[in-house]
Amino acid sequence: EAHLKWYQKGDRWTFDNRYEERRDEILPLLEALGYFETKEASKAHYDYAIVLGALHAAVQKRIDHLVAEYNRGVRFDTIVFLTGMRPVHPEKEVGFTGTETTVMIEVWNTTPMPE
């Protein structure tokens, strides 16, 4: 099936560099579709906010965005963290130990929060 050509298992940094020769063609299409734009909430209240696990830098950006949305007046009943037991990446997450989950907890606990 055609869609399986895109699918890869594992962590992003272990993926094959598929379609690298078409990067200059593909990235503008994804940009035009809005894949790289920050999205603001369209409602003032949500039952859930979801923060996806990732490397430290991406988790920090996601939590910072959640705080910015809160500061804009958006409210959430529950915040859900979707994470796993991926070990900390030794080169990309220097200064952290444990797993993606412990990184997310540390970022949450050290990010300045509104009252």
C-alpha positions in Angstrom: 0.0 0.0 0.0 1.3 3.5 -0.9 0.9 5.0 2.6 3.2 2.4 4.1 6.1 3.9 2.1 6.0 6.9 4.6 5.7 4.8 7.7 8.7 4.1 9.9 9.0 2.6 13.4 11.3 3.9 16.2 12.5 7.3 17.1 12.8 10.1 14.5 16.6 10.2 14.6 16.8 6.5 13.7 14.6 6.9 10.6 15.9 6.3 7.1 16.4 9.5 5.1 13.6 8.6 2.6 12.8 11.2 -0.1 15.7 13.4 0.9 16.3 14.2 -2.7 12.7 15.7 -2.8 13.0 17.8 0.3 13.0 21.1 -1.6 9.8 20.0 -3.2 8.0 18.5 -0.2 8.7 21.1 2.5 7.0 24.0 0.6 3.9 21.8 0.2 3.8 21.0 3.9 4.3 24.7 4.7 1.5 25.7 2.4 -0.7 23.2 4.2 0.1 24.8 7.6 2.0 21.9 9.1 4.7 24.1 10.7 2.5 27.0 11.9 1.7 27.5 15.6 -2.0 27.0 16.0 -4.0 29.0 18.5 -7.1 27.6 20.2 -10.4 28.6 18.6 -12.5 28.2 21.7 -12.1 29.6 25.2 -12.7 26.3 27.0 -11.7 22.7 26.3 -12.2 19.5 28.3 -8.7 18.4 27.6 -5.3 19.8 26.5 -2.8 17.3 25.2 0.9 17.6 25.4 2.8 15.1 23.3 6.1 13.6 24.4 9.2 14.4 22.5 12.8 15.5 22.9 13.3 18.2 25.6 13.3 21.2 23.3 10.0 20.2 21.7 8.4 19.5 25.0 9.5 22.9 26.3 7.9 24.6 23.2 4.7 22.6 23.7 4.4 23.5 27.4 5.3 27.1 26.6 2.5 27.2 24.0 0.0 25.8 26.5 1.0 28.5 29.0 0.6 31.2 26.3 -2.8 29.9 25.4 -3.8 30.0 29.1 -2.5 33.6 29.3 -4.7 34.3 26.2 -7.7 33.2 28.3 -8.1 29.6 27.1 -9.0 27.1 29.9 -8.7 23.4 30.1 -10.4 21.0 32.6 -7.6 18.4 32.3 -4.1 18.4 30.9 -3.0 15.0 29.5 0.6 14.2 28.9 1.2 11.5 26.3 4.6 10.1 26.9 6.6 6.9 27.2 9.6 5.2 28.6 12.0 6.3 25.8 15.5 6.7 27.4 16.8 10.3 27.4 18.8 10.9 24.3 22.5 11.4 25.4 23.4 14.0 22.8 20.0 15.8 22.3 19.0 16.0 26.0 22.2 16.8 27.8 21.6 17.4 31.5 18.6 15.2 31.8 18.4 11.6 33.1 15.8 8.9 33.0 13.1 8.8 30.4 11.0 11.1 28.2 8.4 11.0 31.1 10.9 12.3 33.6 12.0 15.0 31.1 8.3 16.1 30.7 7.8 16.2 34.5 10.9 18.3 35.0 10.0 20.7 32.2 6.5 21.1 33.7 7.9 21.7 37.2 10.4 24.3 36.1 8.3 26.3 33.6 7.0 29.5 35.0 3.2 29.1 35.4 0.5 31.7 35.7 -1.3 32.0 39.0 
